[in-house]
Amino acid sequence: MNIEITFRHDDFPKALREYAAKQLEKLERFGEEFEKGEFVFVNEAGEVACEAILHRHKGEPFVAHDRAPEGRTAVDNVVDKLVRQILKFKEKHSAKARRHRAAE
């Protein structure tokens, strides 16, 4: 997966960039093939606004937003939101496949 990390309106520490990339790589364990992962950080009024986008090969991307006083907290919250979205997506589509097999 290609990972892009963008910082707008401010410089952020290199450690935050590495932490965000490591957290995004952990999402590959769900078995979903992602083409690209993006993190966008914006410093707004003393808080860090974080947006994560996971682009899939097919279909709509998974997107999550969060704001927190610290960058790592924002990254953790965004990754948690993405995990919930991925699990909900996988659960929904696996239930549909079982339903169609039962009808045959």
N, CA, C and O of each residue as an XYZ file, in Angstrom:
416
protein
N       0.847     -1.167      0.000
C       0.000      0.000      0.000
C       0.899      1.239      0.000
O       1.860      1.321      0.765
N       0.578      2.183     -0.853
C       1.274      3.461     -0.874
C       0.695      4.345      0.221
O      -0.522      4.416      0.389
N       1.555      5.010      0.955
C       1.112      5.861      2.058
C       1.578      7.286      1.794
O       2.761      7.533      1.556
N       0.634      8.216      1.838
C       0.944      9.641      1.693
C       0.541     10.356      2.974
O      -0.567     10.172      3.478
N       1.449     11.173      3.493
C       1.165     11.942      4.697
C       1.418     13.401      4.376
O       2.509     13.781      3.950
N       0.381     14.220      4.591
C       0.449     15.633      4.248
C       0.230     16.476      5.496
O      -0.669     16.203      6.292
N       1.056     17.500      5.659
C       0.905     18.449      6.757
C       0.581     19.811      6.164
O       1.321     20.318      5.322
N      -0.512     20.397      6.599
C      -0.909     21.705      6.077
C      -0.746     22.776      7.151
O      -1.063     22.553      8.319
N      -0.258     23.921      6.749
C      -0.179     25.128      7.571
C       0.792     25.046      8.737
O       0.846     25.973      9.546
N       1.553     23.982      8.851
C       2.483     23.905      9.968
C       3.426     22.727      9.740
O       3.141     21.837      8.938
N       4.537     22.731     10.443
C       5.451     21.599     10.426
C       5.168     20.734     11.646
O       4.979     21.239     12.752
N       5.142     19.449     11.430
C       4.904     18.508     12.502
C       6.153     17.662     12.673
O       6.946     17.545     11.739
N       6.348     17.067     13.846
C       7.555     16.269     14.064
C       7.605     15.026     13.166
O       6.572     14.480     12.778
N       8.812     14.601     12.851
C       9.004     13.425     12.008
C       8.458     12.171     12.690
O       8.015     11.238     12.020
N       8.491     12.150     14.011
C       7.987     10.995     14.760
C       6.492     10.800     14.505
O       6.019      9.664     14.469
N       5.752     11.877     14.330
C       4.315     11.773     14.052
C       4.088     11.159     12.672
O       3.165     10.366     12.490
N       4.908     11.514     11.722
C       4.817     10.943     10.375
C       5.056      9.429     10.426
O       4.309      8.662      9.818
N       6.082      9.007     11.139
C       6.399      7.585     11.253
C       5.298      6.838     11.995
O       4.935      5.728     11.606
N       4.763      7.434     13.059
C       3.698      6.806     13.836
C       2.440      6.619     12.983
O       1.807      5.564     13.024
N       2.086      7.639     12.219
C       0.900      7.558     11.361
C       1.067      6.469     10.302
O       0.132      5.713     10.038
N       2.245      6.383      9.698
C       2.489      5.361      8.682
C       2.410      3.961      9.282
O       1.859      3.050      8.663
N       2.955      3.787     10.479
C       2.918      2.480     11.132
C       1.477      2.074     11.467
O       1.103      0.914     11.294
N       0.676      3.022     11.942
C      -0.715      2.725     12.273
C      -1.526      2.378     11.028
O      -2.394      1.506     11.071
N      -1.246      3.050      9.936
C      -1.961      2.783      8.686
C      -1.586      1.416      8.119
O      -2.433      0.728      7.549
N      -0.334      1.023      8.271
C       0.103     -0.289      7.798
C      -0.580     -1.414      8.569
O      -0.785     -2.496      8.018
N      -0.932     -1.183      9.823
C      -1.593     -2.211     10.627
C      -2.981     -2.557     10.096
O      -3.497     -3.639     10.376
N      -3.586     -1.654      9.338
C      -4.924     -1.902      8.813
C      -4.930     -2.946      7.701
O      -5.994     -3.446      7.334
N      -3.782     -3.278      7.170
C      -3.705     -4.294      6.124
C      -3.996     -5.693      6.664
O      -4.242     -6.614      5.885
N      -3.972     -5.861      7.957
C      -4.222     -7.180      8.547
C      -5.652     -7.663      8.336
O      -5.937     -8.845      8.528
N      -6.552     -6.770      7.944
C      -7.944     -7.146      7.736
C      -8.145     -7.876      6.416
O      -9.259     -8.298      6.103
N      -7.089     -8.026      5.647
C      -7.171     -8.781      4.414
C      -7.733     -8.002      3.249
O      -7.853     -8.540      2.148
N      -8.076     -6.766      3.461
C      -8.607     -5.918      2.389
C      -7.418     -5.363      1.614
O      -6.434     -4.920      2.207
N      -7.512     -5.389      0.311
C      -6.447     -4.856     -0.535
C      -6.666     -3.355     -0.735
O      -7.597     -2.949     -1.431
N      -5.826     -2.550     -0.136
C      -5.918     -1.106     -0.275
C      -4.847     -0.629     -1.248
O      -3.694     -1.057     -1.180
N      -5.243      0.265     -2.157
C      -4.278      0.829     -3.095
C      -3.406      1.875     -2.431
O      -2.182      1.872     -2.567
N      -4.066      2.774     -1.707
C      -3.347      3.918     -1.163
C      -3.974      4.339      0.150
O      -5.189      4.243      0.326
N      -3.156      4.800      1.061
C      -3.625      5.363      2.321
C      -3.103      6.779      2.451
O      -1.939      7.048      2.154
N      -3.963      7.686      2.895
C      -3.571      9.090      3.035
C      -3.885      9.580      4.433
O      -4.923      9.243      5.002
N      -2.985     10.377      4.984
C      -3.223     11.119      6.214
C      -3.033     12.592      5.895
O      -2.061     12.969      5.240
N      -3.949     13.418      6.352
C      -3.826     14.862      6.195
C      -3.936     15.477      7.585
O      -4.932     15.281      8.282
N      -2.915     16.217      7.981
C      -2.889     16.876      9.281
C      -2.985     18.379      9.085
O      -2.319     18.944      8.218
N      -3.819     19.025      9.898
C      -3.960     20.471      9.854
C      -3.930     20.981     11.286
O      -4.622     20.448     12.153
N      -3.130     22.013     11.537
C      -3.076     22.621     12.856
C      -4.089     23.762     12.893
O      -3.905     24.782     12.229
N      -5.158     23.589     13.670
C      -6.227     24.587     13.740
C      -6.492     24.978     15.188
O      -6.917     24.146     15.990
N      -6.247     26.216     15.519
C      -6.564     26.771     16.834
C      -5.993     25.931     17.974
O      -6.683     25.666     18.959
N      -4.749     25.518     17.843
C      -4.103     24.762     18.899
C      -4.463     23.287     18.935
O      -3.963     22.557     19.790
N      -5.308     22.835     18.037
C      -5.661     21.431     17.952
C      -5.164     20.864     16.625
O      -4.939     21.595     15.660
N      -5.002     19.572     16.604
C      -4.583     18.895     15.387
C      -5.805     18.213     14.779
O      -6.411     17.334     15.393
N      -6.156     18.629     13.572
C      -7.240     17.978     12.835
C      -6.592     16.945     11.928
O      -5.634     17.234     11.210
N      -7.132     15.742     11.976
C      -6.551     14.629     11.236
C      -7.624     13.985     10.369
O      -8.748     13.766     10.820
N      -7.273     13.687      9.134
C      -8.184     13.005      8.222
C      -7.417     11.840      7.603
O      -6.276     11.996      7.170
N      -8.055     10.674      7.566
C      -7.448      9.497      6.951
C      -8.366      8.979      5.865
O      -9.583      8.915      6.040
N      -7.773      8.608      4.740
C      -8.528      8.086      3.606
C      -7.839      6.802      3.151
O      -6.643      6.796      2.863
N      -8.608      5.717      3.089
C      -8.103      4.451      2.571
C      -8.779      4.181      1.242
O      -9.990      3.970      1.194
N      -8.021      4.184      0.177
C      -8.552      3.941     -1.157
C      -8.509      2.449     -1.438
O      -7.463      1.813     -1.310
N      -9.656      1.894     -1.822
C      -9.747      0.474     -2.154
C      -9.623      0.308     -3.664
O      -9.736      1.281     -4.410
N      -9.390     -0.927     -4.116
C      -9.310     -1.189     -5.552
C     -10.653     -0.940     -6.221
O     -10.714     -0.384     -7.317
N     -11.724     -1.352     -5.561
C     -13.073     -1.144     -6.089
C     -13.913     -0.472     -5.017
O     -13.718     -0.714     -3.826
N     -14.837      0.361     -5.432
C     -15.769      0.957     -4.482
C     -15.275      2.241     -3.858
O     -14.206      2.759     -4.184
N     -16.092      2.734     -2.949
C     -15.812      3.998     -2.271
C     -14.699      3.813     -1.224
O     -14.566      2.739     -0.639
N     -13.912      4.859     -0.996
C     -12.862      4.763      0.025
C     -13.451      4.880      1.431
O     -14.564      5.374      1.616
N     -12.694      4.421      2.402
C     -13.040      4.614      3.810
C     -12.418      5.931      4.244
O     -11.239      6.174      3.986
N     -13.211      6.798      4.912
C     -12.748      8.123      5.321
C     -13.090      8.341      6.784
O     -14.188      7.999      7.224
N     -12.151      8.914      7.547
C     -12.395      9.228      8.954
C     -11.734     10.562      9.290
O     -10.664     10.884      8.775
N     -12.387     11.336     10.165
C     -11.896     12.646     10.609
C     -11.879     12.673     12.130
O     -12.683     12.005     12.781
N     -10.953     13.453     12.694
C     -10.953     13.663     14.140
C     -10.086     14.869     14.471
O      -9.210     15.262     13.701
N     -10.358     15.450     15.654
C      -9.560     16.561     16.177
C      -9.160     16.216     17.595
O      -9.942     15.639     18.349
N      -7.940     16.572     17.954
C      -7.444     16.313     19.300
C      -6.323     17.307     19.609
O      -5.738     17.895     18.699
N      -6.031     17.489     20.887
C      -4.941     18.403     21.247
C      -3.565     17.905     20.793
O      -2.668     18.709     20.540
N      -3.399     16.576     20.691
C      -2.129     15.994     20.273
C      -2.295     15.208     18.980
O      -3.371     14.677     18.705
N      -1.250     15.135     18.201
C      -1.300     14.425     16.934
C      -1.492     12.927     17.082
O      -2.256     12.325     16.327
N      -0.805     12.310     18.050
C      -0.926     10.857     18.236
C      -2.338     10.465     18.648
O      -2.852      9.437     18.207
N      -2.960     11.268     19.480
C      -4.332     10.985     19.899
C      -5.266     11.046     18.706
O      -6.147     10.199     18.561
N      -5.082     12.035     17.854
C      -5.912     12.165     16.656
C      -5.711     10.966     15.733
O      -6.676     10.452     15.168
N      -4.472     10.520     15.576
C      -4.184      9.359     14.728
C      -4.866      8.119     15.291
O      -5.495      7.365     14.548
N      -4.747      7.903     16.599
C      -5.374      6.726     17.220
C      -6.882      6.736     17.043
O      -7.476      5.702     16.735
N      -7.509      7.893     17.236
C      -8.961      7.997     17.079
C      -9.390      7.730     15.639
O     -10.388      7.049     15.401
N      -8.646      8.260     14.690
C      -8.976      8.064     13.278
C      -8.810      6.599     12.888
O      -9.641      6.057     12.159
N      -7.758      5.958     13.359
C      -7.540      4.547     13.042
C      -8.655      3.690     13.645
O      -9.116      2.742     13.009
N      -9.089      4.011     14.857
C     -10.206      3.284     15.467
C     -11.476      3.421     14.630
O     -12.213      2.452     14.447
N     -11.725      4.617     14.127
C     -12.901      4.825     13.281
C     -12.796      4.021     11.982
O     -13.784      3.454     11.516
N     -11.608      3.978     11.411
C     -11.420      3.196     10.188
C     -11.618      1.706     10.436
O     -12.194      1.005      9.604
N     -11.142      1.224     11.572
C     -11.314     -0.191     11.912
C     -12.795     -0.528     12.000
O     -13.239     -1.550     11.478
N     -13.561      0.344     12.668
C     -15.007      0.101     12.764
C     -15.660      0.083     11.386
O     -16.523     -0.754     11.122
N     -15.260      0.989     10.514
C     -15.832      1.030      9.164
C     -15.485     -0.236      8.382
O     -16.340     -0.794      7.695
N     -14.247     -0.686      8.482
C     -13.822     -1.880      7.748
C     -14.564     -3.107      8.261
O     -15.044     -3.920      7.472
N     -14.658     -3.243      9.581
C     -15.351     -4.402     10.150
C     -16.827     -4.409      9.781
O     -17.387     -5.463      9.480
N     -17.456     -3.250      9.802
C     -18.870     -3.158      9.430
C     -19.049     -3.534      7.956
O     -19.989     -4.246      7.604
N     -18.161     -3.062      7.114
C     -18.216     -3.377      5.686
C     -18.057     -4.879      5.451
O     -18.822     -5.480      4.696
N     -17.060     -5.478      6.099
C     -16.807     -6.906      5.920
C     -17.967     -7.743      6.454
O     -18.355     -8.736      5.837
N     -18.514     -7.346      7.593
C     -19.642     -8.071      8.169
C     -20.866     -7.988      7.266
O     -21.568     -8.979      7.065
N     -21.112     -6.829      6.737
C     -22.272     -6.624      5.875
C     -22.159     -7.464      4.602
O     -23.132     -8.088      4.177
N     -20.992     -7.479      4.007
C     -20.836     -8.193      2.746
C     -20.705     -9.701      2.933
O     -21.107    -10.461      2.052
N     -20.167    -10.139      4.028
C     -20.090    -11.579      4.251
C     -21.474    -12.138      4.578
O     -21.773    -13.269      4.194
N     -22.324    -11.386      5.272
C     -23.683    -11.834      5.575
C     -24.492    -11.937      4.289
O     -25.314    -12.843      4.148
N     -24.274    -11.035      3.362
C     -24.990    -11.064      2.092
C     -24.607    -12.313      1.300
O     -25.465    -12.935      0.674
N     -23.346    -12.678      1.322
C     -22.899    -13.853      0.585
C     -23.512    -15.124      1.181
O     -23.913    -16.017      0.435
N     -23.589    -15.217      2.494
C     -24.189    -16.394      3.126
C     -25.673    -16.475      2.830
O     -26.204    -17.568      2.630
N     -26.349    -15.344      2.800
C     -27.781    -15.314      2.540
C     -28.065    -15.857      1.131
O     -29.029    -16.600      0.943
N     -27.255    -15.502      0.161
C     -27.464    -15.961     -1.209
C     -27.158    -17.448     -1.345
O     -27.821    -18.137     -2.121
N     -26.195    -17.950     -0.629
C     -25.888    -19.374     -0.694
C     -27.009    -20.205     -0.070
O     -27.295    -21.305     -0.543
N     -27.641    -19.700      0.976
C     -28.717    -20.431      1.647
C     -29.949    -20.535      0.749
O     -30.709    -21.497      0.858
N     -30.152    -19.572     -0.125
C     -31.329    -19.575     -0.999
C     -31.207    -20.610     -2.116
O     -32.220    -21.032     -2.675
N     -30.004    -21.019     -2.443
C     -29.807    -21.961     -3.557
C     -30.209    -23.346     -3.227
O     -30.097    -24.238     -4.068
